[in-house]
Amino acid sequence: MSDFTFENQGTNTYLVYTILDEDTVDTMSLGMLTNNKIPGLATTLFTQMDATKYIKYNVSAKVSVRQFFSGAVNKKRLLGVFKGIVNALLSAEDYMIDENSILLDLDYIFADVSSCETVLICLPVIGKEQSHNLGDFFKGIMFSTQFDQTENCDHVAKIINYLNSAPTFSLEDFKNLLFEIDQVPSVKPVQVSQIPKQPQQNVVQKNETPARPVIPAAPNTNIPSGIPVSQGRPPVNPSAAVSQQPSKNNIPVPPVTPPASQPQADSGMEKKISMFGLLMHYNKENAELYKAQKAAKKAGQAPSVSSAPKTHPSNFAVPGTSAHNQGFAIPGQSEQIPMGIPVPQQQASQGNNVTSAPQQQTQTPVQQALQSYAPQQKMPQGQSANFGETTVLNKGKVGETTVLDSSKAGTTRKATPILVRRKNNEKIPVNKPVFRIGKEKSYVDYFVSDNTAVSRSHADIITRDGKFFIVDTNSTNHTYVNGAMIQSNMETPLNSGDTVRLANEEFEFKIV
């Protein structure tokens, strides 16, 4: 409302209403306000200077609820404001004051930032009354306020449920609800959903060995009588178990030879390695051997052929199999091809002699498959693979500096406002759109702990559209810019280099 102004008198701050000539004052309500200290209503004074009359309300050391509810609002603040409003409305009935003359506007409801005590403004002027829907008024506050999530917010749900479910709003019922909520501690409970549930099954107690599952033995009619059948765990060494069990004809079965890590060769036989063997068991020794074989082939030396059985690709011999079943060679190639891969027929010379040089023709599917398995580049052990050069996306020269968007080059750094406290040269960054200064630690952004002359909420520095302002929040000892006291609740521009004094505490405002 533009009819109100703020006035500083000594250590007091007053909200002032100037009575106009056309206004009609409710003298009975005005007398109640000026002659009594009514709970929930601001202390009221009536003064006159010449022909001008004023109604003044003492709001010293209090901030508007709109300022008080900026940011996260905790339970104490919310209940303090709501209880103050309810008390003011109930007190108006006791003192025969029309509740419609009380201003339900967050800009004209004032709260103490420490105690959360709230006072309202009653304007006893006929024709200025405003009809109120109290339920909608409280709902508007609840749905426009950001609440503190670090505490239990059950009180928010209870208030909203009451406002939505009550057919008619009752001040007494609402007051009782606020009283009940105020008795409940606001400690945030531990959420059970955040604790992982331990499965109840398969839980092994301390010093307890889990029971082994019993594997039933399959019936075996070939086991002679008198030999006990094990129903426990199967033997660890299968080859040993096979060699110990008698066969049907009492002929011992030879144990299965485990695969060796290196290709095995009999003494007196030249050690050879195929391409598959090299791929599956690659090391420096096998690589040198394979390289020597290829060099001997190129030099025209016929590779020695041994009558020993050919080794399986997995490098161990299978009993009962012959050499020609292990694989076969493609004419013109020394490497063996495992069974199961189709090989196209090639022309060969008559007899059992293999031609020394293959005919010139396109690669067969088998050759293509083998070539795909061949290593492209030999790499020493212990070194990582090289996957080639990095692809240049913009097809430019490698090593050139990428040019950024010209519109972003040379962008001016954003100005940062700071306050320098002259007492100790402390630099205070003003890092919020509304930066609060005072000695109420739970409310302000910069806490002045060593100066009792500074008010609990002394001043705010406001940043808006690259400009900076300071607002005195009804402090007791006032705020000064360059030595001049500023009006409470009025924005005063700040420039770099200005001296700001809060009571007797001096700061320098800088933009760096």
C-alpha positions as CSV (number, residue, x, y, z in Angstrom):
1,M,0.0,0.0,0.0
2,S,1.4,3.4,-1.1
3,D,-0.2,5.1,1.9
4,F,2.5,3.9,4.3
5,T,6.0,5.2,4.8
6,F,8.9,4.4,7.2
7,E,10.3,6.8,9.7
8,N,13.3,6.6,11.9
9,Q,13.2,8.3,15.3
10,G,16.3,7.7,17.5
11,T,16.6,3.9,17.8
12,N,13.0,3.3,16.8
13,T,11.6,2.6,13.3
14,Y,7.9,3.4,12.6
15,L,5.5,2.5,9.9
16,V,3.6,5.7,9.3
17,Y,0.1,6.2,7.8
18,T,-0.8,9.8,7.0
19,I,-4.5,10.4,7.6
20,L,-6.1,12.1,4.6
21,D,-8.8,14.8,4.8
22,E,-11.4,12.4,3.3
23,D,-10.6,9.6,5.8
24,T,-12.9,8.8,8.6
25,V,-11.2,7.4,11.7
26,D,-12.8,4.8,13.9
27,T,-12.1,6.5,17.1
28,M,-13.1,3.6,19.4
29,S,-10.7,1.2,17.6
30,L,-8.0,3.9,17.6
31,G,-8.4,4.4,21.3
32,M,-8.2,0.6,21.9
33,L,-4.9,0.5,19.9
34,T,-3.2,3.5,21.5
35,N,-4.2,2.8,25.1
36,N,-3.6,-1.0,25.2
37,K,-0.9,-3.4,24.3
38,I,-2.9,-5.9,22.3
39,P,-1.2,-9.2,21.7
40,G,-0.3,-9.8,18.1
41,L,-0.8,-6.1,17.1
42,A,1.9,-3.6,16.7
43,T,2.2,-0.8,19.3
44,T,0.3,2.2,17.9
45,L,0.8,5.9,18.3
46,F,-1.4,8.8,17.2
47,T,0.4,12.1,16.5
48,Q,-0.5,15.4,14.9
49,M,1.8,18.0,13.4
50,D,0.0,21.2,12.4
51,A,-3.0,20.1,10.5
52,T,-1.6,16.7,9.5
53,K,-2.4,13.6,11.5
54,Y,-0.5,10.4,11.6
55,I,-0.9,6.9,12.9
56,K,2.5,5.3,13.6
57,Y,3.3,1.6,14.3
58,N,6.5,0.6,16.1
59,V,8.2,-2.1,14.0
60,S,11.7,-1.6,15.4
61,A,14.1,-4.6,14.9
62,K,11.5,-6.5,12.9
63,V,11.4,-7.5,9.2
64,S,8.4,-8.1,7.0
65,V,7.2,-11.6,6.7
66,R,7.8,-11.5,2.9
67,Q,11.5,-11.0,3.7
68,F,11.4,-13.4,6.6
69,F,10.0,-16.2,4.3
70,S,12.5,-15.7,1.5
71,G,14.6,-18.8,1.2
72,A,14.0,-22.1,3.1
73,V,11.5,-21.7,6.0
74,N,11.8,-24.0,9.0
75,K,9.1,-25.1,11.4
76,K,9.9,-22.4,14.0
77,R,9.5,-19.6,11.6
78,L,6.3,-20.9,10.1
79,L,4.6,-21.6,13.4
80,G,5.8,-18.3,14.9
81,V,4.2,-16.3,12.1
82,F,1.0,-18.4,12.0
83,K,0.5,-18.2,15.8
84,G,1.1,-14.4,15.7
85,I,-1.6,-14.0,13.0
86,V,-4.1,-16.1,14.9
87,N,-3.4,-14.3,18.2
88,A,-3.9,-10.9,16.5
89,L,-7.2,-11.9,15.0
90,L,-8.5,-13.4,18.3
91,S,-7.3,-10.4,20.3
92,A,-9.2,-8.1,17.9
93,E,-12.4,-9.8,18.9
94,D,-11.6,-9.4,22.6
95,Y,-11.0,-5.7,22.1
96,M,-14.0,-5.1,19.9
97,I,-11.9,-4.3,16.8
98,D,-13.1,-5.3,13.4
99,E,-10.8,-8.0,12.1
100,N,-11.3,-6.7,8.5
101,S,-9.3,-3.6,9.6
102,I,-6.2,-5.8,10.1
103,L,-3.9,-5.9,7.1
104,L,-3.3,-9.4,6.0
105,D,-0.5,-8.5,3.7
106,L,3.0,-10.2,4.0
107,D,4.6,-6.8,3.4
108,Y,2.8,-5.3,6.5
109,I,3.2,-8.3,8.9
110,F,6.5,-8.0,10.8
111,A,8.5,-10.7,12.6
112,D,11.4,-10.8,15.0
113,V,14.1,-12.9,13.3
114,S,15.2,-14.5,16.7
115,S,12.0,-15.2,18.6
116,C,9.8,-15.3,15.4
117,E,7.3,-13.1,17.3
118,T,4.9,-11.6,14.8
119,V,2.9,-8.3,15.0
120,L,0.2,-7.1,12.6
121,I,-1.0,-3.7,11.5
122,C,-4.5,-2.6,12.3
123,L,-5.7,0.5,10.3
124,P,-8.8,2.0,12.1
125,V,-10.1,3.9,9.1
126,I,-13.6,3.4,7.9
127,G,-13.7,2.4,4.3
128,K,-10.2,0.8,4.3
129,E,-11.5,-2.5,5.6
130,Q,-10.7,-5.6,3.6
131,S,-12.8,-8.8,3.8
132,H,-10.7,-11.8,4.4
133,N,-11.0,-15.5,3.6
134,L,-8.6,-16.8,6.2
135,G,-8.5,-20.4,4.8
136,D,-7.4,-19.1,1.4
137,F,-4.9,-16.7,3.0
138,F,-3.1,-19.5,4.9
139,K,-3.3,-21.8,1.9
140,G,-1.6,-19.1,-0.2
141,I,1.3,-18.9,2.3
142,M,1.7,-22.7,2.4
143,F,1.8,-23.2,-1.4
144,S,4.1,-20.3,-2.1
145,T,6.7,-21.0,0.6
146,Q,9.8,-23.2,0.3
147,F,10.2,-25.3,3.4
148,D,13.4,-26.6,5.0
149,Q,14.0,-30.2,3.9
150,T,16.6,-30.9,6.5
151,E,14.0,-31.3,9.2
152,N,10.8,-33.4,9.5
153,C,8.1,-31.7,7.4
154,D,5.1,-33.5,8.8
155,H,3.8,-30.2,10.1
156,V,3.4,-29.0,6.5
157,A,1.3,-32.0,5.6
158,K,-0.9,-31.6,8.7
159,I,-1.6,-27.9,8.1
160,I,-2.4,-28.4,4.5
161,N,-4.7,-31.4,5.3
162,Y,-6.6,-29.3,7.8
163,L,-7.0,-26.4,5.4
164,N,-8.3,-28.7,2.7
165,S,-10.6,-30.8,4.8
166,A,-12.2,-28.2,7.2
167,P,-15.6,-27.1,5.7
168,T,-15.4,-23.8,7.6
169,F,-12.2,-22.2,8.9
170,S,-12.1,-21.9,12.7
171,L,-9.5,-19.8,14.4
172,E,-9.8,-21.8,17.6
173,D,-9.4,-25.1,15.9
174,F,-6.5,-23.8,13.9
175,K,-4.8,-22.5,17.0
176,N,-5.2,-25.9,18.7
177,L,-3.6,-27.6,15.7
178,L,-0.7,-25.2,15.8
179,F,-0.2,-25.9,19.5
180,E,-0.2,-29.7,18.9
181,I,2.3,-29.4,16.1
182,D,4.5,-27.2,18.2
183,Q,4.8,-29.9,20.9
184,V,6.2,-32.4,18.3
185,P,10.0,-32.3,18.0
186,S,11.2,-31.3,14.5
187,V,14.0,-33.9,14.3
188,K,14.2,-35.5,10.8
189,P,13.5,-39.2,11.2
190,V,15.7,-41.9,9.6
191,Q,14.1,-43.2,6.5
192,V,13.8,-47.0,6.7
193,S,13.8,-47.3,2.9
194,Q,17.4,-46.1,2.9
195,I,18.6,-49.0,5.0
196,P,19.2,-52.1,2.8
197,K,17.3,-55.1,4.0
198,Q,19.3,-58.2,4.8
199,P,17.9,-61.4,3.3
200,Q,16.7,-63.8,5.9
201,Q,17.5,-66.9,3.9
202,N,21.0,-68.3,3.5
203,V,22.3,-66.4,6.5
204,V,25.3,-68.1,8.1
205,Q,25.9,-67.5,11.7
206,K,29.3,-66.7,13.1
207,N,31.6,-69.8,13.5
208,E,29.0,-71.9,11.7
209,T,29.9,-73.9,8.6
210,P,27.2,-74.1,6.0
211,A,25.9,-77.6,5.3
212,R,27.1,-79.3,2.2
213,P,24.5,-80.4,-0.3
214,V,24.2,-84.1,-0.6
215,I,24.5,-85.4,-4.2
216,P,22.7,-88.7,-4.6
217,A,24.7,-91.3,-6.5
218,A,23.1,-92.6,-9.7
219,P,22.5,-96.3,-9.8
220,N,25.4,-98.1,-11.5
221,T,24.9,-101.8,-12.3
222,N,28.5,-102.1,-13.5
223,I,30.0,-101.6,-10.0
224,P,31.0,-104.9,-8.4
225,S,29.5,-105.8,-5.2
226,G,31.4,-104.9,-2.1
227,I,32.7,-101.5,-3.3
228,P,31.1,-98.7,-1.4
229,V,29.4,-96.0,-3.4
230,S,30.4,-92.4,-2.4
231,Q,27.5,-90.0,-2.0
232,G,29.5,-87.0,-1.0
233,R,31.3,-84.5,-3.2
234,P,32.6,-85.7,-6.5
235,P,36.4,-86.4,-6.8
236,V,38.5,-83.4,-7.5
237,N,40.8,-85.1,-10.0
238,P,38.6,-86.8,-12.7
239,S,41.5,-88.5,-14.3
240,A,42.5,-90.1,-11.1
241,A,39.0,-91.3,-10.5
242,V,38.7,-92.8,-13.9
243,S,42.0,-94.6,-13.5
244,Q,41.0,-96.1,-10.2
245,Q,37.5,-97.4,-11.3
246,P,37.6,-100.8,-13.0
247,S,35.9,-101.2,-16.3
248,K,33.4,-103.9,-17.3
249,N,36.1,-106.2,-18.6
250,N,38.6,-105.3,-15.8
251,I,40.8,-103.5,-18.2
252,P,42.3,-100.4,-16.8
253,V,41.4,-97.2,-18.6
254,P,44.4,-94.9,-19.3
255,P,44.1,-91.6,-17.7
256,V,43.3,-88.5,-19.8
257,T,46.4,-86.4,-20.3
258,P,45.8,-82.8,-19.2
259,P,46.4,-80.1,-21.8
260,A,49.9,-78.7,-21.7
261,S,50.7,-75.0,-21.8
262,Q,53.3,-75.6,-24.6
263,P,53.2,-77.9,-27.6
264,Q,54.7,-81.2,-26.7
265,A,57.2,-83.0,-28.9
266,D,59.0,-86.4,-28.6
267,S,62.7,-86.5,-28.3
268,G,64.4,-86.8,-31.7
269,M,61.5,-85.2,-33.5
270,E,61.9,-81.6,-34.8
271,K,59.6,-79.3,-32.9
272,K,57.0,-77.6,-35.1
273,I,54.2,-75.2,-34.5
274,S,51.2,-74.4,-36.7
275,M,49.5,-71.1,-37.1
276,F,46.6,-72.1,-34.8
277,G,49.1,-73.3,-32.2
278,L,50.9,-70.0,-32.4
279,L,47.7,-68.0,-32.0
280,M,46.4,-70.0,-29.1
281,H,49.9,-70.2,-27.3
282,Y,51.6,-67.0,-28.3
283,N,55.0,-66.3,-26.8
284,K,58.4,-65.2,-27.9
285,E,59.8,-68.8,-28.3
286,N,56.8,-70.0,-30.4
287,A,56.9,-66.8,-32.5
288,E,60.6,-67.4,-33.3
289,L,59.9,-71.0,-34.2
290,Y,57.1,-70.1,-36.5
291,K,59.2,-67.4,-38.1
292,A,62.0,-69.9,-38.7
293,Q,59.6,-72.4,-40.3
294,K,58.3,-69.7,-42.7
295,A,61.9,-68.7,-43.5
296,A,62.8,-72.3,-44.2
297,K,59.8,-72.7,-46.5
298,K,60.8,-69.6,-48.5
299,A,64.3,-70.9,-48.9
300,G,63.0,-74.1,-50.5
301,Q,63.7,-76.5,-47.7
302,A,61.3,-79.3,-47.4
303,P,59.9,-79.4,-43.9
304,S,60.6,-82.6,-42.1
305,V,57.7,-84.9,-41.7
306,S,57.5,-87.0,-38.6
307,S,55.7,-90.3,-38.3
308,A,54.5,-89.3,-34.8
309,P,50.8,-88.7,-34.4
310,K,49.7,-85.1,-35.2
311,T,48.7,-83.0,-32.3
312,H,45.2,-81.8,-31.8
313,P,44.7,-78.0,-32.1
314,S,44.3,-78.0,-28.3
315,N,47.9,-79.4,-28.1
316,F,47.2,-82.8,-26.6
317,A,46.8,-86.2,-28.1
318,V,43.5,-88.1,-27.8
319,P,43.9,-91.8,-27.3
320,G,42.4,-94.0,-29.9
321,T,42.6,-91.5,-32.7
322,S,45.0,-91.7,-35.6
323,A,47.2,-89.0,-37.1
324,H,45.2,-88.5,-40.2
325,N,42.0,-87.8,-38.2
326,Q,43.6,-84.8,-36.5
327,G,43.7,-82.6,-39.5
328,F,45.1,-82.2,-43.0
329,A,47.2,-79.9,-45.0
330,I,46.2,-77.8,-47.9
331,P,48.6,-78.4,-50.9
332,G,51.2,-75.6,-50.9
333,Q,50.7,-74.8,-47.2
334,S,52.5,-76.3,-44.2
335,E,49.8,-75.4,-41.6
336,Q,47.3,-78.0,-40.7
337,I,43.6,-77.3,-41.0
338,P,41.3,-78.8,-38.3
339,M,38.6,-81.2,-39.2
340,G,35.2,-79.8,-39.9
341,I,36.3,-76.9,-42.2
342,P,35.3,-77.5,-45.8
343,V,38.3,-77.3,-48.2
344,P,37.9,-76.8,-51.9
345,Q,39.6,-79.4,-54.0
346,Q,42.8,-78.3,-55.7
347,Q,44.8,-79.9,-58.5
348,A,47.8,-81.9,-57.3
349,S,50.5,-83.8,-59.1
350,Q,50.1,-87.6,-59.4
351,G,51.4,-89.7,-56.7
352,N,51.7,-88.8,-53.1
353,N,54.2,-86.0,-53.6
354,V,52.8,-82.5,-52.9
355,T,53.7,-79.8,-55.4
356,S,56.2,-77.4,-54.0
357,A,54.5,-74.2,-55.3
358,P,50.8,-73.5,-55.4
359,Q,49.0,-72.4,-58.5
360,Q,48.2,-68.8,-58.9
361,Q,44.5,-68.3,-58.0
362,T,42.2,-66.4,-55.7
363,Q,42.2,-67.1,-52.0
364,T,39.9,-69.8,-50.8
365,P,37.4,-69.3,-48.0
366,V,39.7,-71.3,-45.7
367,Q,42.7,-69.1,-46.6
368,Q,40.7,-66.0,-45.9
369,A,39.6,-67.4,-42.5
370,L,43.2,-68.2,-41.6
371,Q,44.4,-64.8,-42.8
372,S,41.8,-63.1,-40.5
373,Y,43.3,-64.9,-37.5
374,A,46.9,-64.0,-38.4
375,P,48.4,-61.3,-36.3
376,Q,48.9,-58.1,-38.4
377,Q,51.8,-56.8,-36.4
378,K,54.1,-58.5,-33.9
379,M,54.1,-56.8,-30.5
380,P,56.7,-57.4,-27.8
381,Q,55.5,-58.7,-24.6
382,G,54.7,-56.1,-21.9
383,Q,53.7,-53.4,-24.4
384,S,50.2,-52.2,-25.1
385,A,48.6,-52.4,-28.6
386,N,48.7,-49.4,-30.9
387,F,45.3,-48.7,-32.4
388,G,46.4,-46.1,-34.9
389,E,46.3,-42.4,-35.2
390,T,43.4,-40.3,-33.9
391,T,40.8,-39.3,-36.4
392,V,40.6,-35.6,-37.0
393,L,36.9,-34.7,-37.1
394,N,37.2,-31.3,-38.8
395,K,39.7,-32.7,-41.4
396,G,42.2,-30.0,-40.4
397,K,45.8,-30.3,-39.7
398,V,46.7,-32.1,-36.5
399,G,48.1,-29.8,-33.8
400,E,46.4,-26.7,-34.9
401,T,44.4,-24.7,-32.2
402,T,40.7,-25.0,-32.5
403,V,39.1,-21.5,-33.0
404,L,36.1,-20.9,-30.7
405,D,33.0,-19.0,-31.6
406,S,34.1,-15.3,-32.1
407,S,31.1,-14.1,-30.2
408,K,32.4,-15.9,-27.1
409,A,35.9,-14.6,-27.4
410,G,36.8,-11.8,-25.1
411,T,33.7,-12.2,-22.9
412,T,33.8,-9.8,-20.0
413,R,34.2,-11.5,-16.6
414,K,31.1,-11.1,-14.4
415,A,31.7,-8.5,-11.6
416,T,31.8,-9.9,-8.1
417,P,30.8,-7.6,-5.2
418,I,32.5,-7.9,-1.9
419,L,32.5,-6.2,1.5
420,V,35.8,-5.5,3.2
421,R,35.5,-5.2,7.0
422,R,37.8,-2.5,8.0
423,K,38.3,-3.8,11.6
424,N,40.2,-6.9,10.4
425,N,40.4,-6.5,6.6
426,E,38.1,-9.5,6.2
427,K,36.8,-9.9,2.6
428,I,33.1,-11.0,2.5
429,P,31.8,-12.2,-0.9
430,V,28.2,-11.0,-1.6
431,N,27.1,-14.2,-3.3
432,K,23.3,-14.2,-3.1
433,P,20.6,-12.0,-4.7
434,V,19.6,-11.0,-1.2
435,F,22.6,-11.0,1.2
436,R,21.6,-10.6,4.8
437,I,23.9,-9.1,7.5
438,G,23.3,-9.2,11.2
439,K,24.0,-11.1,14.4
440,E,21.2,-13.7,14.2
441,K,23.2,-16.7,13.0
442,S,20.3,-18.8,12.0
443,Y,18.9,-16.1,9.7
444,V,21.7,-14.0,8.2
445,D,24.3,-14.8,5.5
446,Y,27.1,-12.9,7.2
447,F,27.1,-13.3,11.0
448,V,28.6,-10.4,13.1
449,S,29.5,-12.1,16.3
450,D,31.6,-9.5,18.1
451,N,29.6,-6.3,17.9
452,T,26.4,-6.0,20.0
453,A,25.5,-2.7,18.4
454,V,24.6,-4.5,15.2
455,S,20.9,-5.7,15.0
456,R,19.9,-9.3,14.6
457,S,18.8,-8.5,11.0
458,H,20.6,-5.2,10.3
459,A,20.7,-4.8,6.5
460,D,20.3,-6.6,3.2
461,I,22.5,-6.1,0.1
462,I,20.4,-6.7,-3.0
463,T,21.8,-7.6,-6.5
464,R,19.4,-7.0,-9.4
465,D,20.2,-6.6,-13.1
466,G,23.9,-6.0,-12.5
467,K,23.2,-3.2,-10.0
468,F,23.6,-3.2,-6.2
469,F,21.5,-1.8,-3.4
470,I,21.5,-1.8,0.4
471,V,18.3,-1.9,2.5
472,D,18.2,-1.2,6.2
473,T,15.8,-3.8,7.8
474,N,14.5,-1.6,10.7
475,S,17.8,-1.9,12.6
476,T,18.1,-0.2,16.0
477,N,21.3,1.7,15.3
478,H,20.6,2.3,11.6
479,T,22.7,2.0,8.4
480,Y,24.8,4.6,6.8
481,V,26.2,5.0,3.3
482,N,29.2,7.4,2.9
483,G,28.2,8.9,6.3
484,A,24.5,9.6,5.6
485,M,21.9,7.5,7.3
486,I,19.5,5.8,4.9
487,Q,15.8,5.3,5.3
488,S,14.6,1.9,6.6
489,N,13.2,-0.4,4.0
490,M,14.3,1.9,1.2
491,E,16.7,0.7,-1.5
492,T,19.9,2.8,-1.6
493,P,22.3,2.3,-4.6
494,L,25.8,1.1,-3.9
495,N,28.8,1.8,-6.0
496,S,32.3,0.4,-5.8
497,G,34.3,2.2,-3.2
498,D,31.3,3.3,-1.0
499,T,31.7,3.1,2.7
500,V,28.9,1.2,4.5
501,R,28.4,1.6,8.2
502,L,26.2,-0.7,10.2
503,A,25.8,1.0,13.6
504,N,29.4,1.6,14.4
505,E,30.8,-1.2,12.2
506,E,32.4,0.0,9.0
507,F,32.7,-1.8,5.7
508,E,33.9,-0.9,2.2
509,F,31.9,-2.1,-0.7
510,K,33.9,-3.1,-3.8
511,I,33.3,-4.7,-7.2
512,V,36.2,-6.9,-8.3
